[in-house]
Amino acid sequence: MTRTYTVETYGCQMNVHDSERIAGLLDEAGYLPVEPGVQADIVVFNTCAVRENADNKLYGNLSFLAPIKKANPNMQIAVGGCLAQKDQSIILKKAPYVDVVFGTHNVGSLPVLLERARIEEESQIEILEALEHFPSTLPARRFSAFTSWVSISVGCNNTCTFCIVPTLRGIEKDRPAVDILKEIRALVDQGVIEITLLGQNVNAYGVDFGDRSAFANLLRECGKIDGLERVRFMSPHPRDFTDDVIEVMANTKNVMPHLHMPLQSGSNRILQEMRRSYRTSRYLGILDRVRQAMPEAMITTDIIVGFPGETEEDFQATMDLATQAQFAAAYTYKYSIRPGTPAGAMANQVLAEVVGERYTRLHEHQQAISLGVNQRSIGTKHRALVSEVEGRRDAAQSRLTGKTEDFRLVHFDAVSEARPGDFVDLTITDASAHYLIGREEAHIETRGGDAFAAREAKVGPQPTMLGIPKVK
Ligand code: SF4
């Protein structure tokens, strides 16, 4: 009887991509992805350590699984990702029924560790302090038939005081451009039409081999790949942002007019405390130059509320900068103490109720800004890539969803047989803070739509993210 597996993913795009590799490795080892709603033989948690909430989720899910594992001794549980890299043997102390603990630098070891745990009937823990092989050489089960993540670097050389990532993912390591371009061409041959270049600090790419224009050059090379319709990247750092990237974005047809650039705070005093190595004038200067070169570009960001020592005045500076920047969306987070980070040891932590109140104020403020930005698009034309999940149609449903060039969600009533992976040209007819409403004007079949249809025909509907019922 072939054993089945499920992968539960927390955190960032890097983790989502690592989960594709975990699934690819388990496929290659002869396991099968479990059907939705069925209990899997192997449960893998790919964890995050950026916020306290991530810890609670993991340990909550592990205690949920304890009685299930007790009733089914053949079941195996594995914990990987950033929290495993940080907590290591603490996980086995808290949950001794866990079979495998593996880190961020040795995803490839999982199948061997599972087998060893089964044969030796003993928990296995393997954590490496540094990366040995670039994970991109590992097999991957891509969750999408026509879009793909492509890692260009791992790790980070920055030392933001609130962030645990450099400790867990190590210093920056860059992949050779030839390997990246080879992987992208292979993906395009498989029907992928949209890629997202991934790195903790994607625009620092090249620092490993001393070439500051390496990222702009990589984007330029992506522009020469036939069949590659859309190129995106995540996440750039304002300190390392160079004007040649703006020039390439503006002059390369398949590089999309969207920039997700974390701000974190609108107060220069707090940016200094965060050790972000830029000030608001530099950040706004980049936005101005991006908008001069691409007036249609959309900017999104990340903001932390309640960093230690944040005063009402600092917070107001963040509110004012959000007004000035006119972000299409801002992912806002409450500051969370991370043991082992400099900010975690700072004395002047902000009271939780004050953080909560500010978080709500910023959220509402940004909602109003996003609504205004989206309403200004009513009447404009956009080309949307029909999404995999919301784009799946059943008999009753003609409302589909897609992503515009500038990375905004758009719902539209389909008048054609548009498939996930196809393009539709739309006129925007309405807007909310979180999405646009469009009217379909034209349907363009793509190789992405073909790839989606071929995969559906071959293996049926794919579970988008393999998971177990979440702990509420
Ligand atoms: S740039 Fe800063 S926040 Fe981002 S991963 Fe590096 S240290 Fe963390």
Boltz pocket constraint, residues with backbone or C-beta under 6 A from the ligand:
constraints:
  - pocket:
      binder: B
      contacts: [[A, 156], [A, 157], [A, 158], [A, 159], [A, 160], [A, 163], [A, 164], [A, 165], [A, 166], [A, 200], [A, 201], [A, 237]]
      max_distance: 6.0
